[in-house]
Amino acid sequence: MATPAMSLLVRRFSTSALKGQLVQPPLAVFGTEGRYATALYSAAVKQKKLDVVEKDLKDLQDLFKTDVKLAEFVVNPSLKRELKKEAILDVLKKKKACDLTVNTFDVIADNGRFNKIEAVCNAFARIMSAQRGEIACEITSAKKLDDVTLKELTVALQGFLKKGEVIQLQTKVDPTIIGGLLVSIGDKYIDMSFASKIKTYTNIINEVI
């Protein structure tokens, strides 16, 4: 059953070009932000504006990173909804955001979901990443990996991919894992850290004692 927020968003997009079933994204995203992102994705597909909407949302996120006062203003619960709505829509119009993006944030503002703006942008970005066949992968090590090791790991991780998929690799250093690696790729997670092994052995010893 469609939620009131989803129904309102769909009505805002109900032009002749958008009538019909919701276009399902290549990746399911959940929660309030997921519903907004899915509705926006569906509308953007039907109007062939996926790239335009993606750029609008990225530009907005970039602005929030550089204009901290604006970012804090729109999520401040003590301020009136109409003031925050006016601010966000004014920014979008100055940046010449497309009508789909403006309509989405109009609904988000009407529903007082200002604290979900960043999450909606992130959810849409994840959908678009899946659309391009990009699979997020993060490797965490106790110290920075050298180029040779990183290349060998990347080749090995290719085995987890399906045809047409590509790895979007990020690396992170976390000394607390002591040694070994933590690897996440898509929905898979592999813990090969020394810290994990030490914890396992400690638990075994405690059980024996």
GUTIKE-221962 format. One record per residue: residue in one letter; x, z, y of N, C-alpha, C in turn. Coordinates in steps of 0.001 Angstrom, whole numbers. Each point is the difference from the previous one (the first is absolute). Layout:
BEGIN
A; X; Z; Y; X; Z; Y; X; Z; Y;
...
END
This chain:
BEGIN
M; 842; 0; -1200; -842; 0; 1200; 872; 0; 1243;
A; -312; -847; 949; 798; -87; 1223; -215; 1236; 857;
T; 1072; 497; 596; -92; 1142; 898; -537; -479; 1342;
P; -552; 927; 827; -483; -396; 1328; 1075; -698; 824;
A; 1243; 512; -85; 1094; -609; 775; 252; -1421; -467;
M; 26; -204; -1317; 230; -1340; -542; -1126; -942; 386;
S; -1241; 476; -84; -1155; -830; 348; 59; -420; 1458;
L; 407; 934; 874; 103; -309; 1422; 1085; -1035; 243;
L; 1125; 156; -695; 1102; -935; 177; -391; -1388; -480;
V; -654; -67; -1138; -445; -1290; -531; -977; -666; 949;
R; -904; 800; 611; -958; -575; 957; 723; -577; 1211;
R; 1072; 680; 446; 761; -503; 1137; 637; -1361; -319;
F; 278; -208; -1303; 635; -1245; -421; -1007; -1030; -491;
S; -1300; 274; 134; -1029; -848; -591; -318; -1231; 843;
T; 970; -874; 127; -246; -1311; 592; -277; -941; -1154;
S; -404; -1232; 300; -305; -944; -1071; 1207; -241; -890;
A; 1203; 124; 587; 1210; -252; -775; 338; 1143; -938;
L; -622; 1152; 202; 383; 1177; -770; -1057; 476; -981;
K; -1127; -663; -44; -1062; 448; -884; 409; -211; -1448;
G; -503; 838; -872; 308; -121; -1414; 688; 1246; -509;
Q; 517; -111; -1215; 610; 1140; -660; 1323; 383; 656;
L; 314; 1290; -123; 1272; 503; 502; 1130; -601; -831;
V; 1007; -543; 658; 1162; -540; -711; 891; 1169; -404;
Q; 217; 148; -1306; 795; 1125; -481; 1493; -267; 225;
P; 720; 985; 493; 1435; -169; 245; 786; 3; -1306;
P; 1238; -493; 20; 824; -26; -1212; 458; 1383; -440;
L; -179; 966; 883; 377; 1383; -294; -1116; 920; 452;
A; -442; 877; -878; -1054; 951; 363; 600; 1121; 838;
V; -585; 242; 1164; 432; 1110; 853; -1182; 941; 171;
F; 271; 1269; -45; -1071; 977; -78; -115; 867; 1259;
G; -1027; 831; 21; -225; 883; 1133; -678; -720; 1151;
T; -220; 738; 1065; -626; -570; 1204; 804; -1171; 531;
E; 1320; 173; 58; 853; -1075; 507; -70; -1244; -878;
G; -157; 230; -1303; -104; -1109; -936; -1266; -817; 211;
R; -1091; 674; 345; -1264; -709; 226; 84; -870; 1257;
Y; 592; 554; 1057; 165; -794; 1224; 930; -1190; -251;
A; 1119; 261; -663; 987; -1057; -249; -581; -1100; -887;
T; -803; 389; -993; -601; -981; -907; -1008; -878; 729;
A; -831; 606; 825; -990; -765; 765; 687; -954; 967;
L; 1067; 473; 637; 741; -839; 933; 680; -1152; -734;
Y; 561; 296; -1163; 652; -1042; -811; -1007; -1079; -388;
S; -1169; 426; -455; -1039; -946; -420; -400; -921; 1148;
A; -222; 591; 1176; -395; -786; 1166; 1113; -955; 424;
A; 1242; 492; -69; 1135; -826; 409; 218; -1175; -949;
V; -247; 207; -1283; 112; -1088; -980; -1016; -1086; 323;
K; -1229; 424; 252; -1077; -961; 247; 199; -775; 1292;
Q; 642; 638; 975; 254; -693; 1271; 1406; -583; 75;
K; 725; 116; -1140; 1371; -526; -58; 878; 587; 1120;
K; -88; 1310; 152; 757; 680; 1053; 868; 1144; -539;
L; 375; -91; -1270; 786; 1079; -598; 1299; 255; 766;
D; 741; -1065; 278; 1285; 153; 682; -183; 557; 1415;
V; -1070; -439; 662; -273; 461; 1369; -309; 1492; 6;
V; -876; 424; -924; -376; 1414; -78; 1203; 851; -384;
E; 796; -488; -939; 1184; 752; -418; 931; 232; 1190;
K; 187; -1019; 815; 857; 126; 1184; -604; 977; 1008;
D; -1328; -64; 193; -668; 929; 916; 276; 1451; -390;
L; -148; 290; -1296; 173; 1373; -466; 1456; 445; 88;
K; 911; -913; -312; 1423; 348; 98; 382; 252; 1458;
D; -510; -831; 898; 284; 188; 1432; -517; 1358; 475;
L; -1184; 388; -501; -576; 1283; 400; 856; 1153; -513;
Q; 442; -91; -1240; 855; 1041; -563; 1326; 96; 755;
D; 574; -1155; 335; 1252; -12; 755; -183; 651; 1373;
L; -1164; -250; 611; -286; 589; 1306; -88; 1517; -100;
F; -671; 495; -1027; -139; 1439; -192; 1368; 665; -187;
K; 944; -732; -608; 1337; 556; -216; 770; 121; 1311;
T; -230; -944; 907; 732; 13; 1271; -737; 764; 1095;
D; -1330; 24; -79; -803; 712; 997; -618; 1238; -656;
V; 794; 1042; -84; -429; 1228; -683; -1205; 638; 689;
K; -48; -81; 1317; -1116; 596; 740; -1324; -652; -376;
L; 14; -1316; -155; -1212; -713; -407; -405; 402; -1406;
A; 982; 68; -890; -270; 371; -1391; -625; 1395; -76;
E; 526; 927; 801; -525; 1368; 6; -1376; 57; 672;
F; -186; -840; 1010; -1267; -34; 731; -1166; -376; -916;
V; 174; -1056; -810; -1127; -503; -805; -353; 913; -1178;
V; 906; 911; -377; -326; 906; -1106; -284; 1420; 488;
N; 26; 196; 1310; -253; 1332; 559; -1484; 363; -157;
P; -317; 998; -838; -1394; 354; -266; -733; 624; 1189;
S; 751; 443; 1004; -633; 650; 1147; -505; -1007; 1044;
L; 396; -1258; -156; -419; -1026; 961; -1286; -679; -449;
K; -765; -476; 970; -1271; -652; -311; 221; -1315; -742;
R; -903; -244; -946; 86; -1202; -831; 20; -1273; 839;
E; -850; -50; 1024; -111; -1211; 816; 1310; -318; 736;
L; 701; 1046; 450; 1273; -204; 685; 1030; -620; -945;
K; 45; 516; -1222; 970; -501; -979; -367; -1410; -443;
K; -1296; -245; -134; -456; -1339; -369; 383; -1005; 1073;
E; -224; 361; 1243; 331; -885; 1113; 1498; -313; 18;
A; 814; 1010; -293; 1457; -168; 18; 463; -960; -1085;
I; -496; 194; -1214; 456; -826; -1119; -483; -1439; 136;
L; -1238; -182; 440; -525; -1355; 160; 682; -722; 1162;
D; 339; 749; 1032; 699; -590; 1139; 1377; -507; -422;
V; 678; 777; -826; 1317; -399; -501; -113; -1279; -827;
L; -991; -48; -886; -176; -1169; -868; -307; -1260; 805;
K; -832; 158; 1016; -361; -1158; 819; 1188; -488; 825;
K; 818; 931; 505; 1188; -389; 760; 986; -749; -886;
K; 23; 363; -1273; 895; -662; -943; -640; -1243; -605;
K; -1224; -322; 490; -714; -1191; -466; -234; 25; -1514;
A; -380; 1179; -501; -338; 135; -1416; -1249; -816; -304;
C; -111; -494; -1228; -1148; -832; -357; -1264; 845; -105;
D; -1143; -666; -6; -1290; 700; 9; -184; 888; -1227;
L; 524; -406; -1147; -149; 812; -1215; 715; 1341; 147;
T; 1186; -45; 568; 758; 1239; 214; -715; 904; 997;
V; -463; -583; 1093; -712; 768; 1025; -1267; 618; -576;
N; -767; -781; -761; -1237; 507; -602; 268; 1166; -945;
T; 1077; -134; -780; 343; 1072; -948; 274; 1310; 724;
F; 796; -65; 1045; 351; 1225; 717; -1145; 501; 873;
D; -908; -885; 337; -1219; 413; 690; -822; 898; -918;
V; -97; -418; -1274; -752; 794; -988; 729; 1306; -313;
I; 1321; -90; -162; 795; 1208; -260; -205; 1017; 1125;
A; -21; -490; 1239; -202; 874; 1161; -1406; 581; 12;
D; -1012; -850; -278; -1392; 471; -23; -196; 1105; -1025;
N; 761; -79; -1101; -119; 1001; -1056; 961; 1178; 188;
G; 758; -32; 1108; 910; 1105; 287; 1146; 135; -978;
R; 413; -1119; -593; 1059; 29; -1009; 1362; -354; 588;
F; 284; 505; 1182; 1255; -328; 675; 1208; 448; -823;
N; -176; 1095; -744; 1116; 507; -810; 285; -877; -1217;
K; -826; -1020; -217; 192; -903; -1138; 628; -1339; 409;
I; 265; -166; 1291; 513; -1289; 473; 1300; -392; -706;
E; 957; 911; -40; 1283; -293; -649; -202; -300; -1485;
A; -868; 762; -643; -250; -187; -1437; -668; -1339; -276;
V; -911; -428; 886; -666; -1301; -161; 1032; -1117; 106;
C; 878; 108; 979; 1059; -1011; 178; 902; -50; -1227;
N; 354; 1165; -532; 862; 53; -1184; -700; -577; -1222;
A; -1297; 300; -151; -763; -520; -1137; -81; -1521; 52;
F; -227; -534; 1200; -70; -1458; 149; 1365; -621; -298;
A; 1070; 655; 433; 1353; -500; -260; 281; -42; -1494;
R; -487; 997; -729; 187; 31; -1455; -765; -1140; -669;
I; -1194; -273; 493; -790; -1118; -537; 739; -1315; 224;
M; 525; -188; 1207; 697; -1242; 326; 1298; -133; -800;
S; 648; 1113; -255; 1214; -21; -813; -338; -464; -1414;
A; -1111; 520; -538; -449; -413; -1335; -412; -1466; -2;
Q; -598; -448; 1083; -412; -1399; 140; 1205; -937; -152;
R; 1147; 439; 490; 1220; -812; -71; 774; 225; -1293;
G; -541; 863; -869; 683; 268; -1265; 1171; 941; 134;
E; 29; 762; 1092; 1099; 926; 228; -253; 1315; -741;
I; 986; 460; -724; -102; 1252; -734; 972; 1005; 616;
A; -546; 1075; 520; 838; 1018; 640; 836; 732; -1044;
C; 1266; 135; 300; 908; 711; -905; 907; 900; 830;
E; 125; 1240; -420; 873; 947; 701; 965; 638; -995;
I; 1270; -35; 331; 1027; 628; -826; 602; 1157; 789;
T; -65; 1194; -577; 571; 1183; 642; 1226; 437; -788;
S; 1098; 181; 697; 1247; 425; -643; 600; 1171; 779;
A; 910; 728; -654; 614; 1162; 646; 976; -420; 1096;
K; 581; -1183; -142; 877; -557; 1027; -251; -1502; 94;
K; 438; -612; 1087; -265; -1413; 223; 570; -848; -1133;
L; -819; -946; -485; 420; -884; -1079; 874; -1129; 549;
D; 1021; -380; -768; 835; -1129; 421; -735; -1309; -305;
D; 473; -1084; 587; -677; -1295; -115; -96; -486; -1442;
V; 1051; 214; -788; 8; -458; -1392; -1075; 720; -811;
T; -62; 1320; 138; -1003; 792; -721; -1402; -392; 417;
L; -197; -179; 1299; -1321; -361; 523; -444; -1364; -539;
K; 926; -930; -81; -317; -1327; -519; -394; 70; -1472;
E; 742; 810; -778; -291; 156; -1432; -1386; 630; -205;
L; -327; 996; 833; -1305; 650; -96; -1118; -967; 362;
T; 217; -806; 1031; -1012; -968; 435; -294; -1000; -1109;
V; 1052; -484; -664; -174; -942; -1117; -794; 659; -1130;
A; 339; 1252; -305; -698; 715; -1070; -1479; 202; 323;
L; -296; 291; 1279; -1381; 254; 413; -857; -1261; -3;
Q; 648; -1163; 38; -754; -1254; -53; -829; -88; -1283;
G; 455; 713; -1033; -712; -15; -1275; -1380; 627; 60;
F; -272; 790; 1035; -1309; 632; 162; -999; -923; 696;
L; 473; -1109; 546; -853; -861; 815; -726; -1054; -818;
K; -1160; -409; 514; -738; -1118; -575; 397; -1269; 744;
K; -392; -1124; -529; 333; -1275; 629; -573; -58; 1420;
G; 840; -412; 949; -446; -127; 1390; 196; 1248; 828;
E; 386; 1111; -637; 210; 1253; 736; 1454; 110; 459;
V; 188; 666; 1121; 1351; 218; 528; 158; 1475; 391;
I; 1205; 501; -158; 276; 1407; 317; 251; 190; 1494;
Q; -629; 1018; 559; 299; 452; 1353; 739; 1326; -159;
L; 1321; -80; -29; 826; 1150; -361; 395; 866; 1198;
Q; -150; 1302; -193; 481; 980; 981; 846; 1023; -734;
T; 1042; 460; 646; 841; 1028; -606; -32; 1261; 857;
K; 175; 1122; -651; -42; 1282; 712; 1043; 927; -613;
V; 628; 792; 826; 994; 967; -476; -583; 1405; 73;
D; 61; 723; -1127; -502; 1374; -60; 971; 829; -852;
P; 891; 736; 640; 1015; 775; -730; -588; 1031; -961;
T; -1241; 417; 215; -593; 1050; -848; -226; -446; -1440;
I; 21; -1315; -248; -204; -431; -1399; 1312; 120; -788;
I; 1101; 347; 705; 1328; 287; -563; 693; -1275; -501;
G; -668; -746; -851; 548; -1243; -541; -1104; -783; -674;
G; 335; -1166; -536; -1033; -808; -637; -849; -726; 1037;
L; -1190; -393; -410; -864; -791; 885; -1473; 378; -152;
L; -749; -221; 1079; -1456; 8; -38; -417; -1419; 368;
V; -827; -617; -840; -398; -1380; 246; -1515; -125; -54;
S; -585; -560; 1061; -1433; -311; -22; -130; -1495; 243;
I; -820; -657; -821; -246; -1427; 165; -1473; -263; -311;
G; -730; -450; 1016; -1449; -143; -166; -612; 1344; -293;
D; -736; 92; -1117; -613; 1276; -381; 819; 744; -1060;
K; 1226; -439; -233; 862; 631; -1007; 1020; 898; 687;
Y; 332; 1108; -676; 935; 970; 560; 932; 465; -1112;
I; 1304; -74; 250; 994; 393; -995; 911; 1051; 616;
D; 60; 1170; -644; 850; 1087; 481; 1217; 107; -913;
M; 1151; -470; 496; 1252; 87; -755; 996; 895; 737;
S; -530; 932; 787; 869; 859; 806; 579; 1142; -829;
F; 1193; 453; 383; 614; 1152; -656; -825; 1256; 266;
A; -563; 88; 1190; -787; 1183; 360; -1177; 164; -960;
S; -622; -1129; -377; -1127; 44; -932; 454; 481; -1381;
K; 1161; -504; -430; 527; 403; -1309; 353; 1480; -14;
I; 626; 455; 1094; 371; 1418; 94; -1242; 878; -61;
K; -1060; -434; 698; -1253; 768; -20; -578; 56; -1405;
T; 57; -1135; -715; -526; -52; -1370; 766; 961; -905;
Y; 1342; -56; 90; 824; 870; -836; -206; 1468; 356;
T; -168; 279; 1284; -243; 1377; 445; -1309; 524; -581;
N; -1026; -838; 11; -1298; 402; -558; 103; 281; -1493;
I; 779; -840; -707; 176; 188; -1444; 696; 1327; -280;
I; 1055; 265; 772; 759; 1248; -168; -888; 1203; 280;
N; -810; -84; 1072; -899; 1110; 349; -1031; 258; -1083;
E; -469; -1075; -636; -983; 157; -1085; 621; 692; -1189;
V; 1269; -341; -295; 698; 624; -1138; 247; 1467; 261;
I; 395; 282; 1263; 267; 1403; 362; -1273; 807; -8;
END
